[in-house]
Amino acid sequence: MDALSARINSLPVSATLAMAAKARELKNEGIDVIGLSLGEPDFNTPEFIKDAAIQAVNDNYNSYSPVDGYVELKQAICTKFKRDNGIEYGLDQIVVSTGAKQSIANVCMVLLDPGDEVLLPAPYWVSYSAIATLAEATSTIIPSSIDTDFKITPEQLEAAISHKTKLIMFNSPNNPSGIIYTEAEYRALGKVLEKYPDIYILSDEIYEHINYGTKHFSIAAIPELYDRTITVNGVAKAFAMTGWRIGYIGAPAWIAKACNKMQGQITSGANCIAQRATITALEAPVSKIQYMIDEFQIRRELIIKLLSGIPGIRLNQPAGAFYVFPDVSHYFGKTLRGKTIKDASDFALYLLEEAHVATVTGDAFGNGDCIRISYAASQDNIKEAIGRIAKALA
Ligand code: GLU
């Protein structure tokens, strides 16, 4: 529509959500589509968290909460940051938002001006570049490939920095590649960033607990970077609470204050029942959700084994999150069942049409050689889906 703003017209559709919607559409038409496009645990929210929500309803938590979140929740977040990440935050450094996505959007809106540059180590999560665009900033992608285990080097980081660079967005464990930056790797990248005091660091740690053995490290734990790092987290992935929409940041107080002001004009704060339930989730020991992590790990082994049997698919070993990000460039230029595969988008479309398996093109994550497959699905669905993919590619 001509009447729509340039802002919305220039905004790309979220590729993850678009693929999920397409799969849903085909399912409604009676086609047996297996959806491996969305990063969403297929578990129910644990009973002890649901009970806390029910209790909150019965306790009449129905009024607006403080815009930046209930004090008890912010306290639980401070305790979590100290317990899991070794980072000290005060209450004035915490803002609770409607999902980690809004936390990221708040940070971009309050830090970025038109013309500022945001560095995105690739592969990066789909919405980072779109949110930067909304804030009228430009994105500079730092490429990686399966040959470097999808990690960037300090040299690459330094080469990508310009006088316009204002923000860098890290995501570890990474969506879509599953890689985890180790403490040593983050310290090496941090050494570069120490030289550029005007660059802010957003560290998206939403997959922190979906980790198969690499020690999680928060970049804000580096004292030299603490004052300009925003740590983003939430309960969606680890606690199977995607629809509850609770994310949060720990940040320098002046950034937290600005985010509070921003969401005060946009949402008035996150849902009050979900906030109360999140207090219970964060206060629980991680051992209470270990059964989900264990199951994701079994699925990881399963999907790697099955995909490794398909010629032309190259895989890394994801250390966390619940995605594989295979390099499928071997198929580019080939014609399968009369369809020419030019790129990763064609490949993902081919899998949807011929195998009825929904995945997401790697282009959306800044890597056009790969596709993303979520294994937050049952073992039966994974077996069936990869079986169908193997057949469609044979
Ligand atoms: N973060 C998930 C994903 O990457 C959920 C969908 C979204 O918000 O983009 O699939």
Residues whose N, C-alpha, C, O or C-beta is under 5 A from the ligand:
A	BS01	LIG	T16 L17 S37 L38 G39
